[in-house]
Amino acid sequence: MPDLETVIGLEVHAQMNTKSKMFCGCDNDAFGKPPNTTVCPICMGHPGTLPAPNEEAIKKAMKASLAIGCKIQEENHFDRKHYFYPDLPPGFQISQYDFPLSTKGEVKFNISDDSGNKVGDVRVCGITRLHMENDAGKLTHRGEKTLCDYNRAGTPLVEIVTEPDLRSPEEAVAFAQELRRILIAVNSSEADMFKGMMRFDASVSLREKGSKKLNPRSEIKNLNSFKSLERALTYEIKRLGKKWEEEGGPLKNDITVGWVDDDEQTKMLRDKETAMDYRYFPEPDIPPLRFTKKDIEKLKAEMPALPSELKLKYEEMGLEDFEVRMLIDQPYFRIIFDKVAEETKDVKRSRSIVLTQLAGFIKSDDGKEKPDEDFVTEQIIALIADERITKNQEKEYLKDIVDGMTVEQIVKDKGVRDVDESEMEELIEKAIEANPQAVESFKAGKEQAIGAIVGWVMKESGGQADPARVNEMLKKKL
Ligand SMILES: [Zn+2]
């Protein structure tokens, strides 16, 4: 048995987060809506209807292309891909075949451990192409019956096809996660895995180590979570390895399999299948798309910061891997952190308040609506600026901010936590009188003796005085 190497390539489908569908004006957000309520004669494929391409979707697909380093083809067009399935009422899908929107890109990514720390070197996966197409409807099988919901039919998709550059299930998942971050960063897709907005077909084959040959592959269809992507690939690699051992070589031809989550195994769907079977031809109802260099330059200028650029920026600020990951993955905290750090010029405190304390109060995936980020940002800046607020109070105040209170209100409501000037003077006088020994030690040069006096003031004020201020005033007095 020779030493074998795994070769993996992915096809990734991501739903674009446009207002309307790809070729009609139907609402593109069907989540939670009753079946077959966001449909019209166009997305239902009625004879005589005409598709009209969605400009917003094309722009989003172009931005996704640029974000993965692909070159946009100035001339490209839609094609019809024919096949019959009950979830596809027109009997064909409008896709792009020989002239896709963009080609030849690459995505750099890292593998991370469970706590978000990088493992190993930067990897690169080539991107063959990105094209646009429309999604099919959704079938639900109930016993003998199958229910059809066409709300999803016509939703704009980007399909991203990679080169066979991935070498393990772990790499495939890390790449897919980075791709998801990129699509979210450029606002092309929400890429919400729970809602099926991102799905994968994974092709895997084995070859002898050192060989450059691409052997026939097994394509695992329709994986809709990172977990199933990893499990399905792990299973299939093992299965192909066993087959190699028994038959003395790779698969004889390409095959298509499905992943059955409950059984934790793949099952055969189709033997062999070629593009010829789909009878592609240029979509006669939509004129070719033409972009000028100027169109593309304009889009480039509008591109937001990509995850790789953010990573560099935060690493330079001295943040830990897991903090960088959090800021990239959760734009809510990123928006707040960026503004607070910029405004206060205090990276250390911004980190502790936004990335540790605030993140403790606001969970990103509990489905609850988050407090308005502008409000929270403004209040955190006010919190840091208010020198009367001590570190001990900070956390409690932050909780109130999350509940919708302003710093001003909190201070007013809970009473000024700090003690006012004259009261403080009085307290300090008393403290000096009550702690003659500590005062003497301090005057004799024992700096830390002041701690005892500060402690006395804190106790006397019921924890309301600001220790830093007490310290300062005491020193002045003594
Ligand atoms: Zn429609």
Boltz pocket constraint, residues with backbone or C-beta under 6 A from the ligand:
constraints:
  - pocket:
      binder: B
      contacts: [[A, 21], [A, 24], [A, 25], [A, 26], [A, 38], [A, 39], [A, 40], [A, 41], [A, 42], [A, 43], [A, 44], [A, 153], [A, 154]]
      max_distance: 6.0
